[in-house]
Amino acid sequence: MRSHGRRRARLDADVALLNALPDESTARAALLRHVDAEVERTIHDYTRRTRNPAGVALALVFLLAATACGLLALFAGAWWLWFPVVFLGPFGVIGLIQDAFRRERDENGSAIET
């Protein structure tokens, strides 16, 4: 995820600044507390926030099937194929929204509301 890269870049910059400060600096203790808190948060997010790969795969299958049915309905004139598009498309989009983003999840893969 891009935010982890930015967070780590900021953390590296903060550590470099911390190393550049003299030991007797009053800002050093505050910056050290900040760096410690950021490291804890990064570790927590990296280990606890995940995607649900099975849900993402199922959502992509729904979207692919809806796209195929839509193309067939459009170019082959099979008007009745619009019905699966209406049902599969929203399920695919909703499933992708729910499962593709990193969230805290329980052991079954369900998102934990925080």
C-alpha positions in Angstrom: 0.0 0.0 0.0 1.3 3.4 -0.8 0.6 4.9 2.6 3.0 2.4 4.2 5.7 3.6 1.9 5.1 7.2 2.7 4.9 6.4 6.4 8.2 4.6 6.3 9.8 7.4 4.4 8.6 9.9 7.0 9.8 7.5 9.7 13.3 7.3 8.1 13.4 11.1 7.9 12.4 11.4 11.5 15.1 8.8 12.6 17.7 10.8 10.6 16.6 14.0 12.3 16.7 12.2 15.7 20.3 11.1 15.0 21.2 14.6 14.0 20.0 16.2 17.2 22.4 16.5 20.1 21.8 14.4 23.1 21.1 17.4 25.3 18.3 18.7 23.0 14.9 19.1 24.6 13.2 18.2 21.3 15.0 14.8 21.2 12.8 13.2 23.8 9.6 14.3 22.1 10.9 13.2 18.7 11.9 9.8 20.2 8.4 9.3 21.6 6.9 10.2 18.2 9.2 7.7 16.4 8.4 5.0 19.0 4.7 5.5 18.5 5.0 5.5 14.7 6.9 2.2 14.8 4.3 0.6 17.0 1.5 1.8 14.7 3.3 0.6 11.6 3.9 -2.8 13.1 0.2 -3.0 14.2 -1.1 -2.0 10.8 1.2 -4.4 9.0 0.3 -7.4 11.1 -3.4 -6.8 11.7 -4.8 -5.1 8.6 -5.2 -7.4 5.7 -7.3 -7.9 2.6 -9.6 -10.9 2.0 -8.2 -12.6 -1.0 -11.1 -15.0 -1.4 -13.6 -12.2 -1.4 -11.5 -10.2 -3.9 -11.3 -13.2 -6.2 -15.1 -13.8 -6.0 -15.8 -10.1 -6.6 -13.6 -10.2 -9.7 -15.4 -13.3 -11.0 -18.7 -11.6 -10.6 -17.4 -8.5 -12.4 -15.9 -10.6 -15.2 -19.2 -12.5 -15.6 -21.2 -9.3 -15.6 -18.9 -7.8 -18.2 -19.1 -10.9 -20.4 -22.9 -11.0 -20.2 -23.1 -7.2 -20.9 -20.9 -7.6 -24.0 -22.9 -10.5 -25.2 -26.1 -8.7 -24.6 -24.8 -5.6 -26.5 -23.2 -7.2 -29.5 -25.1 -10.5 -29.9 -28.5 -9.0 -29.2 -29.3 -11.4 -26.4 -31.4 -8.9 -24.4 -32.1 -11.4 -21.6 -28.4 -11.3 -20.6 -28.9 -7.9 -19.1 -30.6 -9.6 -16.1 -27.3 -11.2 -14.9 -25.5 -7.9 -15.5 -28.0 -6.1 -13.2 -27.4 -8.7 -10.4 -23.8 -9.7 -10.8 -22.4 -6.2 -11.4 -23.4 -4.7 -8.0 -22.4 -7.8 -6.1 -19.0 -7.6 -7.7 -18.5 -3.9 -7.0 -19.7 -4.2 -3.4 -17.6 -7.3 -2.8 -14.5 -5.6 -4.2 -15.1 -2.5 -2.0 -15.5 -4.7 1.1 -12.6 -7.0 0.6 -10.0 -5.2 -1.4 -9.2 -2.6 1.3 -6.9 -3.4 4.2 -8.9 -3.7 7.4 -8.6 -5.4 10.7 -10.2 -8.8 10.3 -11.1 -11.8 12.5 -10.0 -15.3 12.0 -12.7 -15.9 9.4 -11.7 -12.9 7.3 -14.7 -10.7 8.2 -13.9 -7.0 8.8 -13.8 -5.9 12.4 -15.6 -2.6 12.9 -13.4 -0.2 14.9 
